[in-house]
Amino acid sequence: MKKGYYVHFGGGKTSGVAKKIAMQTAEFAKYFSMEETLVQDIPRSLPKRVIGLLPQMSIERAYGEALERIAEPDFLYIRRAVADKKYVSFLREIKRKYPACKIIVEVFTYPYNRDDFGKWDTWPFYFKELLYRGRLREAVDRFVTYSRDEVIFRVPCIRTMNGVDIEKIRPVQKMRREGDAIHLLAVANFQRHHGYERILQGLHRYRGERKFRLHLVGEGPEYVRYRKLSEKWKLSEQVVFYGKKTGEELERLYEKADIALASFGMYKLGLDSISTLKTSEYLAKGLPIIAGCRERALEEGDPAYYRRFPNDKSAVDMEQVAVFYDELCGREVCTLVRQIREYAEKTVSMEAVLRPVVEYVQDNGK
């Protein structure tokens, strides 16, 4: 059995990322002997941290300890980190010690300049990237991307999507088809790329006869902004804020939904298409989805339970949301949930999305 290491750089600090790493590692373990390796950051004094911001300097990490733990690998699956001198040297050293080892780096967002380096305090890391990421091709065999790119930084790509463990996600039992309101649900750690101000603005501008109920579940940097917009536009009867929910409380909120909301602010990151973990989870729940940009998991089969709106800052046309809902109402609810769930199993199950990576590792060629 081939031996692999899942290497990440503190990326498991957030619950969503930690969950994804665990799912991916478990899937690889079905085919390979797997170990998870965390390359820890090394605490430094303030002066050393300041000096470390210079482009030619590196983020201090325990690369030496990681190298000691990695023994006779057939492949490394690495969750991308900022490219700097020591990061590149770490990959080169793996390649020097184990020339046959396949080094695979997951680029979970691409292009990522505006996503990773869009804030004023991230510019030092941007210059490190510019200086060193072109050298990754000296050690990296494949990038895994959720974009449509075939080559990134002159390295061939394995194209796939964000996946979930379908078996651990309970499908909704009965989407609402009661009363006269259309219930929209978003579950997220609200970031600027979610763009739900477009939904709030759409509700504010809507003058039609249909009723809408927006359920916002989560916290995050944009939470306060959404609340202020809801108050400003007097949407308190239409918008409900729940904060962070888990377990059965969250399951009950999923049961309220007619339609789930994907991201509507990817234009802020300069992205036209995306593959998000949350969209995969919505599909696994069996929920229809509306989105503000191309979602790879949904575009592949052009399913009738998905509606895409323009990828810009315009308010979402709630009349079109109502039209989409009415189209869904022509289907029997339990059948629709089953069809969406089956689509998820074929496209975004962890088995499906990691299959091309597994096949690449198993291929004895290069």
C-alpha positions as CSV (number, residue, x, y, z in Angstrom):
1,M,0.0,0.0,0.0
2,K,1.3,3.4,-0.9
3,K,2.2,5.8,1.8
4,G,1.0,9.4,1.9
5,Y,1.1,12.5,4.1
6,Y,-1.5,15.2,4.3
7,V,0.5,18.3,5.1
8,H,-1.1,21.6,6.2
9,F,0.2,24.8,7.9
10,G,-2.2,25.6,10.7
11,G,-5.2,25.6,8.3
12,G,-7.2,23.4,10.7
13,K,-7.8,26.3,13.1
14,T,-11.3,27.0,11.7
15,S,-14.0,24.4,12.1
16,G,-14.8,24.3,8.3
17,V,-11.2,23.8,7.3
18,A,-10.5,21.3,10.0
19,K,-13.6,19.3,8.9
20,K,-12.5,19.4,5.3
21,I,-9.0,18.2,6.2
22,A,-10.5,15.3,8.2
23,M,-12.8,14.3,5.4
24,Q,-10.0,14.3,2.8
25,T,-7.6,12.4,4.9
26,A,-10.3,9.8,5.7
27,E,-11.0,9.3,2.0
28,F,-7.4,9.0,1.1
29,A,-7.0,6.4,3.9
30,K,-9.4,4.1,2.0
31,Y,-6.6,3.7,-0.6
32,F,-3.3,4.6,1.0
33,S,-1.5,4.5,4.4
34,M,-2.1,8.1,5.5
35,E,-0.6,10.4,8.1
36,E,-1.6,14.0,8.9
37,T,1.3,16.4,9.4
38,L,0.8,19.9,10.8
39,V,3.7,22.3,10.2
40,Q,3.5,24.5,13.2
41,D,4.3,28.2,13.2
42,I,7.2,29.1,15.5
43,P,6.5,32.0,18.0
44,R,8.8,34.9,17.5
45,S,9.6,38.2,19.2
46,L,8.1,41.4,17.7
47,P,11.4,42.6,16.1
48,K,11.8,39.2,14.4
49,R,8.2,39.3,13.2
50,V,8.8,42.7,11.7
51,I,12.0,41.6,10.0
52,G,10.1,38.5,8.8
53,L,7.8,40.7,6.7
54,L,10.5,41.5,4.2
55,P,9.9,39.7,0.9
56,Q,13.2,37.7,1.1
57,M,12.4,36.6,4.6
58,S,10.2,33.6,5.6
59,I,7.4,32.8,7.9
60,E,9.0,30.8,10.7
61,R,7.6,27.3,10.8
62,A,8.9,24.0,12.2
63,Y,9.9,22.6,8.9
64,G,12.7,20.5,10.4
65,E,10.3,18.7,12.7
66,A,8.0,18.0,9.8
67,L,10.8,16.6,7.7
68,E,11.7,14.2,10.5
69,R,8.1,12.9,10.7
70,I,7.9,12.3,6.9
71,A,9.5,9.0,6.0
72,E,9.6,7.2,2.6
73,P,6.5,8.9,1.2
74,D,4.9,8.0,-2.1
75,F,3.0,11.3,-2.2
76,L,2.4,14.4,-0.2
77,Y,-1.0,16.2,-0.4
78,I,-0.4,19.8,0.7
79,R,-3.0,22.4,1.6
80,R,-1.5,25.6,0.0
81,A,0.3,28.2,2.1
82,V,2.0,31.5,1.2
83,A,5.0,30.7,-0.9
84,D,8.2,32.0,0.6
85,K,11.9,31.0,0.7
86,K,11.6,28.3,3.4
87,Y,8.3,26.9,2.1
88,V,9.9,26.4,-1.3
89,S,13.1,24.9,0.3
90,F,10.9,22.5,2.3
91,L,9.3,21.2,-0.9
92,R,12.7,21.0,-2.6
93,E,14.1,19.0,0.3
94,I,11.3,16.5,0.1
95,K,12.0,16.1,-3.6
96,R,15.8,15.8,-3.0
97,K,15.3,13.0,-0.4
98,Y,12.5,11.2,-2.2
99,P,12.7,11.9,-5.9
100,A,9.8,9.5,-6.7
101,C,7.5,11.2,-4.2
102,K,4.6,13.0,-5.9
103,I,4.0,16.4,-4.4
104,I,0.4,17.6,-4.9
105,V,-0.6,21.0,-3.7
106,E,-4.3,22.0,-3.3
107,V,-5.0,25.5,-4.5
108,F,-8.4,25.8,-2.9
109,T,-9.1,29.2,-4.5
110,Y,-7.7,30.4,-7.8
111,P,-6.9,33.1,-8.7
112,Y,-6.3,34.0,-5.0
113,N,-4.6,37.4,-5.1
114,R,-7.6,39.4,-4.1
115,D,-8.9,36.8,-1.7
116,D,-5.6,36.3,0.2
117,F,-4.0,39.7,-0.2
118,G,-6.9,42.1,-0.6
119,K,-6.4,43.7,2.8
120,W,-3.8,46.4,3.6
121,D,-2.0,44.3,6.3
122,T,-1.4,41.3,3.9
123,W,0.8,43.1,1.3
124,P,4.1,41.8,2.7
125,F,2.9,38.3,2.1
126,Y,1.9,39.2,-1.4
127,F,5.4,40.3,-2.3
128,K,6.8,37.0,-0.9
129,E,4.3,35.2,-3.2
130,L,5.4,37.2,-6.2
131,L,9.0,36.4,-5.5
132,Y,8.7,32.7,-4.8
133,R,5.6,31.1,-6.3
134,G,7.2,30.8,-9.7
135,R,9.7,28.5,-8.2
136,L,7.1,26.0,-7.0
137,R,7.3,24.2,-10.3
138,E,10.8,23.0,-9.3
139,A,9.2,20.7,-6.7
140,V,5.4,20.5,-7.2
141,D,4.1,17.8,-9.6
142,R,0.5,18.8,-9.7
143,F,-1.8,21.5,-8.4
144,V,-5.3,20.5,-7.4
145,T,-7.7,23.3,-8.4
146,Y,-11.4,23.9,-8.3
147,S,-11.1,26.4,-11.2
148,R,-11.1,25.5,-14.9
149,D,-7.4,26.1,-15.2
150,E,-5.3,23.3,-16.7
151,V,-1.9,24.9,-15.7
152,I,-1.1,27.2,-12.8
153,F,2.4,28.7,-12.4
154,R,3.6,26.3,-15.2
155,V,2.5,23.3,-13.2
156,P,-0.2,20.9,-14.6
157,C,-3.5,20.8,-12.7
158,I,-5.9,18.1,-11.5
159,R,-9.3,19.8,-11.8
160,T,-12.0,18.8,-9.3
161,M,-14.5,20.3,-6.9
162,N,-15.1,20.9,-3.2
163,G,-16.5,17.7,-1.7
164,V,-18.3,16.5,1.4
165,D,-18.9,13.3,3.3
166,I,-22.4,12.6,2.0
167,E,-23.1,9.8,4.4
168,K,-22.6,12.2,7.4
169,I,-25.1,14.8,6.1
170,R,-28.7,14.2,6.7
171,P,-31.0,15.2,3.9
172,V,-34.0,17.4,4.7
173,Q,-37.1,15.5,5.5
174,K,-39.6,17.9,4.0
175,M,-38.9,21.3,2.5
176,R,-41.5,23.9,3.3
177,R,-44.4,24.1,0.8
178,E,-46.8,25.6,3.4
179,G,-48.2,29.1,3.8
180,D,-47.6,31.9,1.3
181,A,-44.0,32.8,2.0
182,I,-40.9,31.7,0.2
183,H,-38.2,30.8,2.8
184,L,-34.5,31.5,1.9
185,L,-31.7,30.1,4.0
186,A,-28.0,31.0,4.3
187,V,-25.7,29.1,6.7
188,A,-22.2,30.7,6.8
189,N,-19.5,32.5,8.7
190,F,-20.4,35.7,6.9
191,Q,-17.6,37.1,4.8
192,R,-17.6,39.8,2.3
193,H,-17.6,37.3,-0.6
194,H,-21.0,36.0,0.6
195,G,-22.5,39.2,-0.7
196,Y,-25.9,38.8,1.1
197,E,-26.4,42.5,1.1
198,R,-27.6,41.9,-2.5
199,I,-30.4,39.7,-1.1
200,L,-31.3,42.3,1.5
201,Q,-31.3,45.0,-1.1
202,G,-33.5,42.9,-3.3
203,L,-36.0,42.5,-0.5
204,H,-35.9,46.3,0.1
205,R,-36.6,47.1,-3.5
206,Y,-39.2,44.4,-4.1
207,R,-42.7,45.7,-4.7
208,G,-44.4,42.6,-5.8
209,E,-47.1,40.6,-4.0
210,R,-45.0,37.6,-3.0
211,K,-43.8,37.2,0.6
212,F,-40.2,36.2,1.5
213,R,-38.6,35.1,4.7
214,L,-34.8,35.2,4.9
215,H,-33.1,33.0,7.5
216,L,-29.4,34.0,8.2
217,V,-27.6,31.5,10.3
218,G,-24.0,32.2,11.4
219,E,-21.7,35.0,12.6
220,G,-18.6,36.4,11.0
221,P,-17.2,39.8,9.9
222,E,-20.3,40.8,7.8
223,Y,-22.9,39.8,10.5
224,V,-23.1,43.3,12.0
225,R,-23.3,44.9,8.6
226,Y,-26.2,42.7,7.5
227,R,-28.1,43.5,10.7
228,K,-27.6,47.3,10.2
229,L,-28.8,47.0,6.6
230,S,-31.9,45.0,7.8
231,E,-32.7,47.8,10.3
232,K,-32.0,50.6,7.8
233,W,-34.4,49.1,5.2
234,K,-37.0,48.0,7.8
235,L,-36.8,44.3,7.0
236,S,-37.2,43.0,10.5
237,E,-40.4,41.1,9.6
238,Q,-38.7,39.4,6.7
239,V,-35.2,38.7,8.0
240,V,-34.3,36.5,11.0
241,F,-30.8,36.4,12.4
242,Y,-30.0,33.3,14.4
243,G,-26.3,33.5,15.1
244,K,-24.2,30.4,15.0
245,K,-26.2,27.1,15.3
246,T,-25.1,23.5,15.3
247,G,-26.6,20.0,15.8
248,E,-30.3,19.6,16.0
249,E,-30.9,23.3,16.2
250,L,-29.3,23.7,12.8
251,E,-31.1,20.7,11.4
252,R,-34.4,22.3,12.3
253,L,-33.5,25.5,10.5
254,Y,-32.6,23.5,7.4
255,E,-36.1,22.1,7.5
256,K,-37.5,25.6,7.2
257,A,-35.8,26.2,3.8
258,D,-37.4,26.3,0.4
259,I,-34.1,27.6,-1.3
260,A,-30.5,27.7,0.0
261,L,-28.3,30.7,-0.8
262,A,-24.7,30.2,-2.2
263,S,-22.3,33.2,-2.5
264,F,-23.3,36.4,-4.2
265,G,-20.0,38.5,-3.8
266,M,-17.4,36.6,-5.7
267,Y,-17.0,39.6,-8.0
268,K,-15.2,41.3,-5.1
269,L,-12.5,38.7,-5.3
270,G,-12.3,38.8,-9.1
271,L,-13.7,35.3,-9.4
272,D,-16.3,34.3,-12.0
273,S,-16.6,30.7,-10.9
274,I,-16.1,28.9,-7.6
275,S,-16.5,25.6,-5.8
276,T,-17.5,26.0,-2.2
277,L,-17.9,23.6,0.6
278,K,-21.2,25.1,1.6
279,T,-22.8,24.6,-1.8
280,S,-21.8,21.0,-1.7
281,E,-23.4,20.7,1.8
282,Y,-26.6,22.3,0.5
283,L,-26.7,19.7,-2.3
284,A,-26.1,16.9,0.1
285,K,-29.1,18.2,2.2
286,G,-31.2,18.0,-1.0
287,L,-31.9,21.8,-1.2
288,P,-32.4,23.8,-4.4
289,I,-29.9,26.7,-4.7
290,I,-29.6,30.2,-6.0
291,A,-26.1,31.8,-6.5
292,G,-24.4,35.0,-7.7
293,C,-21.7,33.4,-9.8
294,R,-20.9,30.1,-11.5
295,E,-20.8,27.2,-9.1
296,R,-18.8,24.4,-10.6
297,A,-20.8,21.7,-8.7
298,L,-24.0,23.1,-10.3
299,E,-22.7,24.0,-13.7
300,E,-21.5,20.5,-14.6
301,G,-24.9,19.1,-15.1
302,D,-26.9,22.3,-15.5
303,P,-29.6,21.1,-13.1
304,A,-33.0,22.6,-12.9
305,Y,-32.7,23.1,-9.1
306,Y,-30.2,25.9,-9.5
307,R,-30.6,29.5,-10.6
308,R,-27.7,31.9,-11.2
309,F,-27.8,35.6,-10.9
310,P,-25.3,38.2,-12.3
311,N,-21.9,38.2,-10.7
312,D,-21.9,41.9,-9.7
313,K,-23.2,44.3,-7.0
314,S,-26.7,44.6,-8.3
315,A,-29.7,43.8,-6.1
316,V,-31.0,40.2,-6.6
317,D,-34.3,40.3,-8.5
318,M,-36.7,38.7,-6.1
319,E,-39.3,38.3,-8.8
320,Q,-37.0,35.9,-10.5
321,V,-36.5,34.1,-7.2
322,A,-40.3,33.7,-7.0
323,V,-40.3,32.4,-10.6
324,F,-37.7,29.8,-9.7
325,Y,-39.6,28.8,-6.6
326,D,-42.8,28.3,-8.7
327,E,-40.9,26.1,-11.1
328,L,-39.8,24.0,-8.2
329,C,-43.3,23.7,-6.9
330,G,-44.2,21.7,-10.0
331,R,-42.2,18.8,-8.5
332,E,-43.1,16.6,-5.7
333,V,-41.0,17.6,-2.7
334,C,-39.6,14.2,-1.6
335,T,-38.7,13.4,-5.3
336,L,-36.9,16.7,-5.6
337,V,-34.9,16.1,-2.5
338,R,-33.9,12.6,-3.6
339,Q,-32.9,13.9,-7.1
340,I,-30.7,16.6,-5.6
341,R,-29.1,14.2,-3.1
342,E,-28.4,11.7,-5.9
343,Y,-26.8,14.5,-8.0
344,A,-24.6,15.4,-4.9
345,E,-23.5,11.7,-4.6
346,K,-22.3,11.7,-8.2
347,T,-20.6,15.1,-8.2
348,V,-19.5,16.4,-4.8
349,S,-19.1,13.3,-2.6
350,M,-15.6,13.0,-1.2
351,E,-15.2,9.8,-3.2
352,A,-16.1,11.6,-6.5
353,V,-14.0,14.7,-6.0
354,L,-10.9,13.0,-4.9
355,R,-11.1,10.2,-7.5
356,P,-8.8,12.0,-10.0
357,V,-6.2,12.6,-7.3
358,V,-6.3,9.0,-6.2
359,E,-5.9,7.9,-9.8
360,Y,-2.9,10.2,-10.3
361,V,-1.2,8.8,-7.2
362,Q,-2.0,5.2,-8.2
363,D,-0.6,5.7,-11.7
364,N,3.0,4.5,-11.6
365,G,3.9,7.0,-14.3
366,K,4.4,10.7,-13.8
